Amino acid sequence: MLISAHKNGEQLRRLILALQHPQIKVYVHLDRKSTIDPRVIPSEACRVKNNVEVTWGAYSQVNATLNSLMEIVENEPDTDYVSLISGQDYPVRSPEQLLDFLAQHDGTEFIAHVPLDHSGWKKAMVRFERYYFHSYESKVITAAGEYFAGLMDLLKWKRRFYRGLHPFGGSAWWTLSGDCIRYVLDYTMRQKGFQRFMKMTSHPDEMFFHTVVMNSPFARLAANELLHYLEWIKGNQNPNILTRADYKRIIASGKFFARKFDPGVDPCILDMLDQYRKASVS
């Protein structure tokens, strides 16, 4: 289990404790600029050593995940599955139920995806058709890049996707097999150009892994399914904060995780989910 976290230390601690199981190892990537006191992380969980400062919508989100996966593969070579979740997620169903589900679907890759080049999400193609330079710290590079991107827009130039790959996109949260994770890491190491290409896109965390997986032998094993429950208001860039008013819909979804939660908005919904999970295994 890989948790990407940047705030709400006590909520993160509660999430880790809710995931505890002898067959589940939890890794936590703490945003380098996070103010979370590392001491709130239970000793049973591992902190990713090579953590990075994460910027929303930039390549640093992908870099943080790749660094984390490399540490997981190195330390846990027999890993069967990795679920990527955020520090504001929470389990809906018990660890035992998740493990049983994955055992029954052994080899299936759970990554929600759509082909960007011929789908209803064509508007997302602008994320790679033009250049984005928010991953660069240099003001000179950023200024020059923004000028060039503006010129591209004026002349209606469009950047082609990397080396004939079909671009895919989807939710940034997924559950992938250990074999698939190792393939992604190997591809990334061999194709440095792909990393450079994706570094100049917008929201690459919603394209990077999807594109590699869906252009690989693992595509035939990919279930177009998200194991998270989310609620969106059209036009918003982030999902709704879930509260007790959403409880019945969360449970009825049958999903294993839900996001996102904020105890400052509703301190009771996590208690309700704890009670539901306990009842489901009693």
ChimeraX commands (.cxc) that place a marker at each C-alpha (Angstrom):
marker #1 position 0.00,0.00,0.00 radius 0.5
marker #1 position 1.46,3.36,-1.03 radius 0.5
marker #1 position 0.09,6.53,0.55 radius 0.5
marker #1 position 0.89,9.94,-0.91 radius 0.5
marker #1 position 0.42,12.49,1.85 radius 0.5
marker #1 position 1.05,16.16,2.48 radius 0.5
marker #1 position -1.19,17.34,5.33 radius 0.5
marker #1 position -3.36,16.34,8.31 radius 0.5
marker #1 position -0.91,14.19,10.27 radius 0.5
marker #1 position -3.47,12.69,12.65 radius 0.5
marker #1 position -5.72,11.76,9.73 radius 0.5
marker #1 position -2.75,10.07,8.05 radius 0.5
marker #1 position -1.99,8.14,11.23 radius 0.5
marker #1 position -5.60,6.97,11.46 radius 0.5
marker #1 position -5.54,5.84,7.83 radius 0.5
marker #1 position -2.37,3.79,8.36 radius 0.5
marker #1 position -3.83,2.10,11.45 radius 0.5
marker #1 position -7.04,1.30,9.55 radius 0.5
marker #1 position -4.99,-0.51,6.89 radius 0.5
marker #1 position -3.01,-2.67,9.29 radius 0.5
marker #1 position -2.86,-6.35,8.43 radius 0.5
marker #1 position -0.04,-8.94,8.55 radius 0.5
marker #1 position -0.11,-9.22,4.74 radius 0.5
marker #1 position -0.18,-5.48,4.02 radius 0.5
marker #1 position 2.93,-3.31,4.13 radius 0.5
marker #1 position 2.29,0.43,4.13 radius 0.5
marker #1 position 4.69,2.91,2.56 radius 0.5
marker #1 position 4.21,6.66,2.97 radius 0.5
marker #1 position 5.54,9.33,0.65 radius 0.5
marker #1 position 5.56,12.60,2.60 radius 0.5
marker #1 position 5.70,15.67,0.42 radius 0.5
marker #1 position 9.06,17.23,1.25 radius 0.5
marker #1 position 7.40,20.57,2.00 radius 0.5
marker #1 position 4.82,18.93,4.29 radius 0.5
marker #1 position 4.55,20.14,7.88 radius 0.5
marker #1 position 3.46,16.68,9.11 radius 0.5
marker #1 position 5.54,15.54,12.07 radius 0.5
marker #1 position 7.01,12.19,10.93 radius 0.5
marker #1 position 6.60,10.91,14.49 radius 0.5
marker #1 position 2.84,10.57,13.93 radius 0.5
marker #1 position 3.53,7.76,11.44 radius 0.5
marker #1 position 3.20,4.38,13.19 radius 0.5
marker #1 position 6.38,2.34,13.31 radius 0.5
marker #1 position 4.71,-0.42,11.27 radius 0.5
marker #1 position 4.71,1.86,8.21 radius 0.5
marker #1 position 7.76,2.77,6.11 radius 0.5
marker #1 position 8.58,6.32,5.08 radius 0.5
marker #1 position 9.85,6.69,1.52 radius 0.5
marker #1 position 13.41,7.94,1.88 radius 0.5
marker #1 position 13.79,9.55,-1.53 radius 0.5
marker #1 position 10.81,11.86,-1.16 radius 0.5
marker #1 position 10.34,15.00,-3.26 radius 0.5
marker #1 position 8.57,18.33,-3.05 radius 0.5
marker #1 position 5.28,17.82,-4.87 radius 0.5
marker #1 position 3.55,20.48,-6.95 radius 0.5
marker #1 position -0.06,19.93,-7.97 radius 0.5
marker #1 position -0.40,19.24,-11.69 radius 0.5
marker #1 position 3.35,18.92,-12.25 radius 0.5
marker #1 position 5.68,16.00,-12.99 radius 0.5
marker #1 position 6.82,15.93,-9.36 radius 0.5
marker #1 position 3.67,13.90,-8.61 radius 0.5
marker #1 position 4.86,11.19,-11.00 radius 0.5
marker #1 position 8.42,11.44,-9.70 radius 0.5
marker #1 position 7.23,10.93,-6.12 radius 0.5
marker #1 position 5.34,7.78,-7.14 radius 0.5
marker #1 position 8.25,6.36,-9.16 radius 0.5
marker #1 position 10.69,6.93,-6.29 radius 0.5
marker #1 position 8.27,5.23,-3.91 radius 0.5
marker #1 position 7.72,2.25,-6.21 radius 0.5
marker #1 position 11.46,1.75,-6.62 radius 0.5
marker #1 position 11.87,1.54,-2.84 radius 0.5
marker #1 position 8.94,-0.86,-2.54 radius 0.5
marker #1 position 10.28,-3.18,-5.24 radius 0.5
marker #1 position 13.76,-3.09,-3.71 radius 0.5
marker #1 position 12.56,-3.76,-0.15 radius 0.5
marker #1 position 9.56,-5.99,-0.93 radius 0.5
marker #1 position 10.57,-7.98,-4.05 radius 0.5
marker #1 position 7.68,-10.43,-3.63 radius 0.5
marker #1 position 4.99,-7.74,-3.62 radius 0.5
marker #1 position 1.80,-9.00,-5.30 radius 0.5
marker #1 position -0.03,-5.66,-5.60 radius 0.5
marker #1 position 0.48,-1.98,-4.90 radius 0.5
marker #1 position -2.48,0.32,-4.29 radius 0.5
marker #1 position -1.76,4.02,-4.66 radius 0.5
marker #1 position -3.97,6.12,-2.38 radius 0.5
marker #1 position -3.80,9.59,-0.87 radius 0.5
marker #1 position -3.56,10.67,2.75 radius 0.5
marker #1 position -7.15,11.90,2.51 radius 0.5
marker #1 position -8.51,8.49,1.45 radius 0.5
marker #1 position -10.02,5.97,3.85 radius 0.5
marker #1 position -10.85,2.27,3.55 radius 0.5
marker #1 position -14.52,1.36,3.15 radius 0.5
marker #1 position -14.03,-2.39,3.31 radius 0.5
marker #1 position -11.71,-4.41,5.53 radius 0.5
marker #1 position -8.11,-5.36,4.66 radius 0.5
marker #1 position -9.25,-9.01,4.59 radius 0.5
marker #1 position -11.88,-8.23,1.98 radius 0.5
marker #1 position -9.36,-6.35,-0.17 radius 0.5
marker #1 position -6.86,-9.22,0.03 radius 0.5
marker #1 position -9.57,-11.78,-0.86 radius 0.5
marker #1 position -10.67,-9.67,-3.82 radius 0.5
marker #1 position -7.14,-9.35,-5.19 radius 0.5
marker #1 position -6.51,-13.07,-4.71 radius 0.5
marker #1 position -9.65,-13.85,-6.70 radius 0.5
marker #1 position -8.54,-11.47,-9.47 radius 0.5
marker #1 position -4.86,-12.34,-9.41 radius 0.5
marker #1 position -3.06,-10.74,-12.38 radius 0.5
marker #1 position -5.74,-8.15,-13.09 radius 0.5
marker #1 position -4.60,-4.51,-13.26 radius 0.5
marker #1 position -7.07,-2.05,-11.76 radius 0.5
marker #1 position -6.51,1.27,-13.51 radius 0.5
marker #1 position -9.39,3.39,-14.79 radius 0.5
marker #1 position -8.44,4.60,-18.27 radius 0.5
marker #1 position -9.68,6.17,-21.49 radius 0.5
marker #1 position -7.80,6.55,-24.82 radius 0.5
marker #1 position -7.30,10.30,-25.20 radius 0.5
marker #1 position -6.85,10.27,-28.97 radius 0.5
marker #1 position -10.31,8.87,-29.74 radius 0.5
marker #1 position -12.53,9.25,-26.71 radius 0.5
marker #1 position -14.93,11.59,-24.99 radius 0.5
marker #1 position -11.98,13.05,-23.06 radius 0.5
marker #1 position -10.34,14.60,-26.12 radius 0.5
marker #1 position -10.28,17.95,-24.34 radius 0.5
marker #1 position -7.52,16.48,-22.16 radius 0.5
marker #1 position -5.24,16.16,-25.20 radius 0.5
marker #1 position -4.20,19.77,-24.70 radius 0.5
marker #1 position -2.32,18.48,-21.66 radius 0.5
marker #1 position 0.38,17.12,-23.98 radius 0.5
marker #1 position -0.28,18.85,-27.33 radius 0.5
marker #1 position 1.25,22.06,-25.99 radius 0.5
marker #1 position 4.32,22.50,-23.78 radius 0.5
marker #1 position 4.01,23.11,-20.03 radius 0.5
marker #1 position 6.99,24.26,-18.00 radius 0.5
marker #1 position 5.65,24.34,-14.44 radius 0.5
marker #1 position 7.97,21.42,-13.57 radius 0.5
marker #1 position 11.02,23.64,-14.02 radius 0.5
marker #1 position 12.38,25.82,-11.23 radius 0.5
marker #1 position 14.36,28.05,-13.60 radius 0.5
marker #1 position 12.49,31.31,-14.25 radius 0.5
marker #1 position 14.38,31.72,-17.54 radius 0.5
marker #1 position 13.28,28.30,-18.83 radius 0.5
marker #1 position 9.74,28.89,-17.63 radius 0.5
marker #1 position 9.49,32.33,-19.25 radius 0.5
marker #1 position 10.97,31.08,-22.53 radius 0.5
marker #1 position 8.71,28.05,-22.43 radius 0.5
marker #1 position 5.58,30.10,-21.85 radius 0.5
marker #1 position 6.53,32.34,-24.78 radius 0.5
marker #1 position 7.03,29.30,-27.02 radius 0.5
marker #1 position 3.78,27.73,-25.84 radius 0.5
marker #1 position 1.98,30.97,-26.64 radius 0.5
marker #1 position 3.51,30.96,-30.12 radius 0.5
marker #1 position 2.32,27.36,-30.60 radius 0.5
marker #1 position -1.20,28.40,-29.67 radius 0.5
marker #1 position -1.07,31.36,-32.06 radius 0.5
marker #1 position 0.12,29.22,-34.97 radius 0.5
marker #1 position -2.10,26.30,-33.91 radius 0.5
marker #1 position 0.82,23.90,-33.67 radius 0.5
marker #1 position 0.18,20.68,-31.81 radius 0.5
marker #1 position 2.79,18.44,-30.25 radius 0.5
marker #1 position 2.55,14.77,-31.15 radius 0.5
marker #1 position 2.56,12.19,-28.40 radius 0.5
marker #1 position 5.78,10.34,-27.57 radius 0.5
marker #1 position 7.08,7.95,-30.28 radius 0.5
marker #1 position 3.77,6.72,-31.60 radius 0.5
marker #1 position 2.37,5.62,-28.25 radius 0.5
marker #1 position -1.39,5.93,-27.85 radius 0.5
marker #1 position -2.05,8.37,-24.99 radius 0.5
marker #1 position -4.30,7.19,-22.17 radius 0.5
marker #1 position -5.60,9.03,-19.15 radius 0.5
marker #1 position -7.68,8.45,-16.06 radius 0.5
marker #1 position -7.74,8.64,-12.29 radius 0.5
marker #1 position -4.41,9.14,-10.56 radius 0.5
marker #1 position -5.28,6.33,-8.10 radius 0.5
marker #1 position -4.86,2.69,-9.07 radius 0.5
marker #1 position -4.01,-0.85,-7.94 radius 0.5
marker #1 position -1.36,-2.62,-10.04 radius 0.5
marker #1 position 0.32,-6.01,-9.75 radius 0.5
marker #1 position 3.93,-6.36,-8.72 radius 0.5
marker #1 position 4.83,-7.63,-12.20 radius 0.5
marker #1 position 3.19,-4.61,-13.80 radius 0.5
marker #1 position 4.95,-2.22,-11.41 radius 0.5
marker #1 position 8.31,-3.77,-12.30 radius 0.5
marker #1 position 7.49,-3.40,-16.02 radius 0.5
marker #1 position 6.61,0.30,-15.54 radius 0.5
marker #1 position 9.85,0.96,-13.67 radius 0.5
marker #1 position 11.92,-0.89,-16.29 radius 0.5
marker #1 position 10.21,0.98,-19.16 radius 0.5
marker #1 position 10.76,4.30,-17.40 radius 0.5
marker #1 position 14.46,3.60,-16.92 radius 0.5
marker #1 position 14.89,2.54,-20.57 radius 0.5
marker #1 position 12.83,5.36,-22.05 radius 0.5
marker #1 position 14.35,8.52,-20.57 radius 0.5
marker #1 position 12.80,10.44,-23.45 radius 0.5
marker #1 position 9.35,9.47,-22.23 radius 0.5
marker #1 position 10.14,11.00,-18.85 radius 0.5
marker #1 position 11.36,14.21,-20.51 radius 0.5
marker #1 position 8.24,14.33,-22.69 radius 0.5
marker #1 position 5.90,13.84,-19.73 radius 0.5
marker #1 position 7.76,16.44,-17.67 radius 0.5
marker #1 position 6.45,19.08,-20.09 radius 0.5
marker #1 position 2.79,18.04,-19.83 radius 0.5
marker #1 position 0.00,19.11,-17.52 radius 0.5
marker #1 position -1.28,16.68,-14.85 radius 0.5
marker #1 position 1.01,13.85,-15.99 radius 0.5
marker #1 position -0.02,11.71,-12.99 radius 0.5
marker #1 position -3.34,11.21,-14.81 radius 0.5
marker #1 position -1.58,10.00,-17.99 radius 0.5
marker #1 position 1.86,8.55,-17.21 radius 0.5
marker #1 position 1.03,5.15,-15.71 radius 0.5
marker #1 position -2.10,4.72,-17.81 radius 0.5
marker #1 position -0.16,5.21,-21.04 radius 0.5
marker #1 position 2.67,2.85,-20.09 radius 0.5
marker #1 position 0.30,0.11,-18.92 radius 0.5
marker #1 position -2.12,0.39,-21.84 radius 0.5
marker #1 position 0.72,0.26,-24.40 radius 0.5
marker #1 position 2.18,-2.83,-22.76 radius 0.5
marker #1 position 1.43,-6.58,-22.60 radius 0.5
marker #1 position -0.46,-5.81,-19.37 radius 0.5
marker #1 position -3.16,-3.94,-21.31 radius 0.5
marker #1 position -5.10,-7.15,-21.95 radius 0.5
marker #1 position -5.18,-7.74,-18.18 radius 0.5
marker #1 position -6.34,-4.22,-17.33 radius 0.5
marker #1 position -9.78,-3.80,-15.80 radius 0.5
marker #1 position -11.12,-0.34,-16.53 radius 0.5
marker #1 position -12.14,-0.04,-12.92 radius 0.5
marker #1 position -11.39,2.35,-10.07 radius 0.5
marker #1 position -11.42,0.80,-6.59 radius 0.5
marker #1 position -12.23,4.23,-5.11 radius 0.5
marker #1 position -15.55,5.96,-4.52 radius 0.5
marker #1 position -15.50,9.66,-5.42 radius 0.5
marker #1 position -18.08,12.39,-5.95 radius 0.5
marker #1 position -17.54,15.28,-8.33 radius 0.5
marker #1 position -19.28,18.55,-9.06 radius 0.5
marker #1 position -18.95,19.26,-12.76 radius 0.5
marker #1 position -16.32,21.91,-13.40 radius 0.5
marker #1 position -14.48,21.39,-10.10 radius 0.5
marker #1 position -10.84,20.33,-10.25 radius 0.5
marker #1 position -11.07,18.30,-7.06 radius 0.5
marker #1 position -13.60,15.73,-5.79 radius 0.5
marker #1 position -16.08,16.66,-3.08 radius 0.5
marker #1 position -15.24,16.34,0.59 radius 0.5
marker #1 position -17.31,13.37,1.74 radius 0.5
marker #1 position -19.48,13.62,4.86 radius 0.5
marker #1 position -22.01,11.51,6.76 radius 0.5
marker #1 position -24.59,12.61,4.17 radius 0.5
marker #1 position -22.66,10.49,1.65 radius 0.5
marker #1 position -22.40,7.42,3.90 radius 0.5
marker #1 position -25.11,5.30,2.25 radius 0.5
marker #1 position -23.77,5.99,-1.25 radius 0.5
marker #1 position -20.23,5.15,-0.16 radius 0.5
marker #1 position -21.34,1.80,1.27 radius 0.5
marker #1 position -23.65,0.98,-1.65 radius 0.5
marker #1 position -20.78,1.55,-4.11 radius 0.5
marker #1 position -19.00,-1.61,-2.98 radius 0.5
marker #1 position -15.66,0.18,-3.43 radius 0.5
marker #1 position -12.67,-0.55,-1.23 radius 0.5
marker #1 position -11.61,3.06,-0.70 radius 0.5
marker #1 position -13.28,6.45,-0.74 radius 0.5
marker #1 position -11.92,9.98,-1.07 radius 0.5
marker #1 position -11.64,12.52,0.03 radius 0.5
marker #1 position -12.20,13.21,3.71 radius 0.5
marker #1 position -11.47,16.10,6.04 radius 0.5
marker #1 position -12.14,15.68,9.79 radius 0.5
marker #1 position -12.34,19.46,10.02 radius 0.5
marker #1 position -15.44,19.32,7.81 radius 0.5
marker #1 position -17.02,16.17,9.26 radius 0.5
marker #1 position -15.33,14.37,12.18 radius 0.5
marker #1 position -17.95,11.57,12.30 radius 0.5
marker #1 position -17.85,9.95,8.84 radius 0.5
marker #1 position -14.58,8.08,9.54 radius 0.5
marker #1 position -16.07,6.68,12.76 radius 0.5
marker #1 position -19.06,5.45,10.77 radius 0.5
marker #1 position -16.80,3.71,8.25 radius 0.5
marker #1 position -14.79,2.11,11.05 radius 0.5
marker #1 position -17.97,0.69,12.52 radius 0.5
marker #1 position -19.09,-0.60,9.11 radius 0.5
marker #1 position -15.79,-2.39,8.50 radius 0.5
marker #1 position -15.83,-4.00,11.95 radius 0.5
marker #1 position -19.39,-5.21,11.43 radius 0.5
marker #1 position -18.54,-6.66,8.01 radius 0.5
marker #1 position -15.89,-9.00,9.43 radius 0.5
marker #1 position -17.59,-9.93,12.70 radius 0.5
marker link #1:1,2 radius 0.2
marker link #1:2,3 radius 0.2
marker link #1:3,4 radius 0.2
marker link #1:4,5 radius 0.2
marker link #1:5,6 radius 0.2
marker link #1:6,7 radius 0.2
marker link #1:7,8 radius 0.2
marker link #1:8,9 radius 0.2
marker link #1:9,10 radius 0.2
marker link #1:10,11 radius 0.2
marker link #1:11,12 radius 0.2
marker link #1:12,13 radius 0.2
marker link #1:13,14 radius 0.2
marker link #1:14,15 radius 0.2
marker link #1:15,16 radius 0.2
marker link #1:16,17 radius 0.2
marker link #1:17,18 radius 0.2
marker link #1:18,19 radius 0.2
marker link #1:19,20 radius 0.2
marker link #1:20,21 radius 0.2
marker link #1:21,22 radius 0.2
marker link #1:22,23 radius 0.2
marker link #1:23,24 radius 0.2
marker link #1:24,25 radius 0.2
marker link #1:25,26 radius 0.2
marker link #1:26,27 radius 0.2
marker link #1:27,28 radius 0.2
marker link #1:28,29 radius 0.2
marker link #1:29,30 radius 0.2
marker link #1:30,31 radius 0.2
marker link #1:31,32 radius 0.2
marker link #1:32,33 radius 0.2
marker link #1:33,34 radius 0.2
marker link #1:34,35 radius 0.2
marker link #1:35,36 radius 0.2
marker link #1:36,37 radius 0.2
marker link #1:37,38 radius 0.2
marker link #1:38,39 radius 0.2
marker link #1:39,40 radius 0.2
marker link #1:40,41 radius 0.2
marker link #1:41,42 radius 0.2
marker link #1:42,43 radius 0.2
marker link #1:43,44 radius 0.2
marker link #1:44,45 radius 0.2
marker link #1:45,46 radius 0.2
marker link #1:46,47 radius 0.2
marker link #1:47,48 radius 0.2
marker link #1:48,49 radius 0.2
marker link #1:49,50 radius 0.2
marker link #1:50,51 radius 0.2
marker link #1:51,52 radius 0.2
marker link #1:52,53 radius 0.2
marker link #1:53,54 radius 0.2
marker link #1:54,55 radius 0.2
marker link #1:55,56 radius 0.2
marker link #1:56,57 radius 0.2
marker link #1:57,58 radius 0.2
marker link #1:58,59 radius 0.2
marker link #1:59,60 radius 0.2
marker link #1:60,61 radius 0.2
marker link #1:61,62 radius 0.2
marker link #1:62,63 radius 0.2
marker link #1:63,64 radius 0.2
marker link #1:64,65 radius 0.2
marker link #1:65,66 radius 0.2
marker link #1:66,67 radius 0.2
marker link #1:67,68 radius 0.2
marker link #1:68,69 radius 0.2
marker link #1:69,70 radius 0.2
marker link #1:70,71 radius 0.2
marker link #1:71,72 radius 0.2
marker link #1:72,73 radius 0.2
marker link #1:73,74 radius 0.2
marker link #1:74,75 radius 0.2
marker link #1:75,76 radius 0.2
marker link #1:76,77 radius 0.2
marker link #1:77,78 radius 0.2
marker link #1:78,79 radius 0.2
marker link #1:79,80 radius 0.2
marker link #1:80,81 radius 0.2
marker link #1:81,82 radius 0.2
marker link #1:82,83 radius 0.2
marker link #1:83,84 radius 0.2
marker link #1:84,85 radius 0.2
marker link #1:85,86 radius 0.2
marker link #1:86,87 radius 0.2
marker link #1:87,88 radius 0.2
marker link #1:88,89 radius 0.2
marker link #1:89,90 radius 0.2
marker link #1:90,91 radius 0.2
marker link #1:91,92 radius 0.2
marker link #1:92,93 radius 0.2
marker link #1:93,94 radius 0.2
marker link #1:94,95 radius 0.2
marker link #1:95,96 radius 0.2
marker link #1:96,97 radius 0.2
marker link #1:97,98 radius 0.2
marker link #1:98,99 radius 0.2
marker link #1:99,100 radius 0.2
marker link #1:100,101 radius 0.2
marker link #1:101,102 radius 0.2
marker link #1:102,103 radius 0.2
marker link #1:103,104 radius 0.2
marker link #1:104,105 radius 0.2
marker link #1:105,106 radius 0.2
marker link #1:106,107 radius 0.2
marker link #1:107,108 radius 0.2
marker link #1:108,109 radius 0.2
marker link #1:109,110 radius 0.2
marker link #1:110,111 radius 0.2
marker link #1:111,112 radius 0.2
marker link #1:112,113 radius 0.2
marker link #1:113,114 radius 0.2
marker link #1:114,115 radius 0.2
marker link #1:115,116 radius 0.2
marker link #1:116,117 radius 0.2
marker link #1:117,118 radius 0.2
marker link #1:118,119 radius 0.2
marker link #1:119,120 radius 0.2
marker link #1:120,121 radius 0.2
marker link #1:121,122 radius 0.2
marker link #1:122,123 radius 0.2
marker link #1:123,124 radius 0.2
marker link #1:124,125 radius 0.2
marker link #1:125,126 radius 0.2
marker link #1:126,127 radius 0.2
marker link #1:127,128 radius 0.2
marker link #1:128,129 radius 0.2
marker link #1:129,130 radius 0.2
marker link #1:130,131 radius 0.2
marker link #1:131,132 radius 0.2
marker link #1:132,133 radius 0.2
marker link #1:133,134 radius 0.2
marker link #1:134,135 radius 0.2
marker link #1:135,136 radius 0.2
marker link #1:136,137 radius 0.2
marker link #1:137,138 radius 0.2
marker link #1:138,139 radius 0.2
marker link #1:139,140 radius 0.2
marker link #1:140,141 radius 0.2
marker link #1:141,142 radius 0.2
marker link #1:142,143 radius 0.2
marker link #1:143,144 radius 0.2
marker link #1:144,145 radius 0.2
marker link #1:145,146 radius 0.2
marker link #1:146,147 radius 0.2
marker link #1:147,148 radius 0.2
marker link #1:148,149 radius 0.2
marker link #1:149,150 radius 0.2
marker link #1:150,151 radius 0.2
marker link #1:151,152 radius 0.2
marker link #1:152,153 radius 0.2
marker link #1:153,154 radius 0.2
marker link #1:154,155 radius 0.2
marker link #1:155,156 radius 0.2
marker link #1:156,157 radius 0.2
marker link #1:157,158 radius 0.2
marker link #1:158,159 radius 0.2
marker link #1:159,160 radius 0.2
marker link #1:160,161 radius 0.2
marker link #1:161,162 radius 0.2
marker link #1:162,163 radius 0.2
marker link #1:163,164 radius 0.2
marker link #1:164,165 radius 0.2
marker link #1:165,166 radius 0.2
marker link #1:166,167 radius 0.2
marker link #1:167,168 radius 0.2
marker link #1:168,169 radius 0.2
marker link #1:169,170 radius 0.2
marker link #1:170,171 radius 0.2
marker link #1:171,172 radius 0.2
marker link #1:172,173 radius 0.2
marker link #1:173,174 radius 0.2
marker link #1:174,175 radius 0.2
marker link #1:175,176 radius 0.2
marker link #1:176,177 radius 0.2
marker link #1:177,178 radius 0.2
marker link #1:178,179 radius 0.2
marker link #1:179,180 radius 0.2
marker link #1:180,181 radius 0.2
marker link #1:181,182 radius 0.2
marker link #1:182,183 radius 0.2
marker link #1:183,184 radius 0.2
marker link #1:184,185 radius 0.2
marker link #1:185,186 radius 0.2
marker link #1:186,187 radius 0.2
marker link #1:187,188 radius 0.2
marker link #1:188,189 radius 0.2
marker link #1:189,190 radius 0.2
marker link #1:190,191 radius 0.2
marker link #1:191,192 radius 0.2
marker link #1:192,193 radius 0.2
marker link #1:193,194 radius 0.2
marker link #1:194,195 radius 0.2
marker link #1:195,196 radius 0.2
marker link #1:196,197 radius 0.2
marker link #1:197,198 radius 0.2
marker link #1:198,199 radius 0.2
marker link #1:199,200 radius 0.2
marker link #1:200,201 radius 0.2
marker link #1:201,202 radius 0.2
marker link #1:202,203 radius 0.2
marker link #1:203,204 radius 0.2
marker link #1:204,205 radius 0.2
marker link #1:205,206 radius 0.2
marker link #1:206,207 radius 0.2
marker link #1:207,208 radius 0.2
marker link #1:208,209 radius 0.2
marker link #1:209,210 radius 0.2
marker link #1:210,211 radius 0.2
marker link #1:211,212 radius 0.2
marker link #1:212,213 radius 0.2
marker link #1:213,214 radius 0.2
marker link #1:214,215 radius 0.2
marker link #1:215,216 radius 0.2
marker link #1:216,217 radius 0.2
marker link #1:217,218 radius 0.2
marker link #1:218,219 radius 0.2
marker link #1:219,220 radius 0.2
marker link #1:220,221 radius 0.2
marker link #1:221,222 radius 0.2
marker link #1:222,223 radius 0.2
marker link #1:223,224 radius 0.2
marker link #1:224,225 radius 0.2
marker link #1:225,226 radius 0.2
marker link #1:226,227 radius 0.2
marker link #1:227,228 radius 0.2
marker link #1:228,229 radius 0.2
marker link #1:229,230 radius 0.2
marker link #1:230,231 radius 0.2
marker link #1:231,232 radius 0.2
marker link #1:232,233 radius 0.2
marker link #1:233,234 radius 0.2
marker link #1:234,235 radius 0.2
marker link #1:235,236 radius 0.2
marker link #1:236,237 radius 0.2
marker link #1:237,238 radius 0.2
marker link #1:238,239 radius 0.2
marker link #1:239,240 radius 0.2
marker link #1:240,241 radius 0.2
marker link #1:241,242 radius 0.2
marker link #1:242,243 radius 0.2
marker link #1:243,244 radius 0.2
marker link #1:244,245 radius 0.2
marker link #1:245,246 radius 0.2
marker link #1:246,247 radius 0.2
marker link #1:247,248 radius 0.2
marker link #1:248,249 radius 0.2
marker link #1:249,250 radius 0.2
marker link #1:250,251 radius 0.2
marker link #1:251,252 radius 0.2
marker link #1:252,253 radius 0.2
marker link #1:253,254 radius 0.2
marker link #1:254,255 radius 0.2
marker link #1:255,256 radius 0.2
marker link #1:256,257 radius 0.2
marker link #1:257,258 radius 0.2
marker link #1:258,259 radius 0.2
marker link #1:259,260 radius 0.2
marker link #1:260,261 radius 0.2
marker link #1:261,262 radius 0.2
marker link #1:262,263 radius 0.2
marker link #1:263,264 radius 0.2
marker link #1:264,265 radius 0.2
marker link #1:265,266 radius 0.2
marker link #1:266,267 radius 0.2
marker link #1:267,268 radius 0.2
marker link #1:268,269 radius 0.2
marker link #1:269,270 radius 0.2
marker link #1:270,271 radius 0.2
marker link #1:271,272 radius 0.2
marker link #1:272,273 radius 0.2
marker link #1:273,274 radius 0.2
marker link #1:274,275 radius 0.2
marker link #1:275,276 radius 0.2
marker link #1:276,277 radius 0.2
marker link #1:277,278 radius 0.2
marker link #1:278,279 radius 0.2
marker link #1:279,280 radius 0.2
marker link #1:280,281 radius 0.2
marker link #1:281,282 radius 0.2
view
